[in-house]
Amino acid sequence: MTDEVDRSASDDSAFRIPSLVNLRDIGGGASRFGGVVRSGVLFRSTDLSRLTDTDRETLGALGITTVFDLRTAVERDERPDRLPLGARHVGLDVLADRVSGSIAASMAELVADPVRAAEYLGDGRAEQYLMGSYRDFVTLPSALASYRRLYTDLAHGDVPALVHCTAGKDRTGWAAAALLMFAGAADDVVFADYLRTNDELLPRFERMFSRFEVAGGDRGMLVAVLGVQRGYLEAAVEEMLTRYGTVEQYFAGGLGLDDDTLQALRTRIIDTGTVVTRA
């Protein structure tokens, strides 16, 4: 017997948490292997440093067992997570092996100086920087090690889990997108989840965008850094396919997951007993 569910509308509106932006369950979409990507396995969000006491309890009610933190050691030290009660913290520095600096680390200075911002971000430089970062997610040894640990723990550890970086859009965006592709989600589902960040996150920066424009800056430069674009994720997918051929080979050959882990991960993330219906 199979369960039928309507996935035409968002299923996660019930757990909106004001102090935790960009929060959502990656599950719910159809899988080409049959059934749906299982809900209640992996959530994604921004970092947990701003959680209020009340919202911390609300997040805890989701039963989060593990929080995978993809930030650098510096980011973690500057803004430590406020974990739900009973959850363990796993620090995975995706960008530990990156040599170049981060535009994000200079954002406060750039926002205050539109001329300097134009020098760093204008003429497509922001977009090129982000696309390079997304390729790094596929190639850096620290990224491969981090995502290997994430997916291995998801396959064999306790769930539900939550994965985040700082804004929950880039390092986290690739973590969610790669898992959805591995689970057999259609491209439109993968990109819809990824691009949803613009609706969830960018409105929080509206005052900053307005001040930047008043000072003579082009808000598009900031949006390019603080939001997401289809081309960013496409850069990572292209890099993955160029190096490994398929998402399955990325998980097996690139990340080094053995057959037992691959099967356990697919079993955990796909609910074959549920059929998707559309209204």
C-alpha angles and dihedrals in degrees: 000000000000131000119231119214133179110233095175092106133043114276097196103065088103093070103048107152114196097209094044110067127198093021119161146138111249092211132092105073125111120267124218086223090064130273122031141298101271118252121220095039105091131015125185131205148137118287118298098232094106098050113134118220091255094048090046088060091047091053090047089057088067087067096239108185101178135026114203108204112198095184128114120264089254092053092048092050094048095048111019117198119254098221126210112253111280096010120128122223121228115189113207114176102204094180099042092117097047112116100194122077128251126258088206090064089060098042096108091055093044093050089053093051115045092183092056090042090057090052092053102032108022130101093032096304092125092053093047091050092052093047089052090051091052091052087051089058088065100039112032114099089224090053093049091049092047096049091043090057092045095053094039091054091046090052098047107016136075121289156238094066134175127217124196145154122188103295094012092233114095114026087026091042091059092044091055096039095050092048092048091050090049089050091056099253116161119254092250090055092048093049094042091057091045097047093045086083089078091061094043101041113024096065088063089065097050096110091050091048091050093050090048091052092047088054089054100264130136109243090206090074091057093043089055090059102034097041134047133251131200089240092061094060091040089058091057093045091049091050091049094049093045092053102035109016097225139029088247091058090047090057094042105034102022100039094028098229112166124230094262092053093046091052093044091050093049092047091050097047100042123068104200092180095069126077120204118231127187125215 
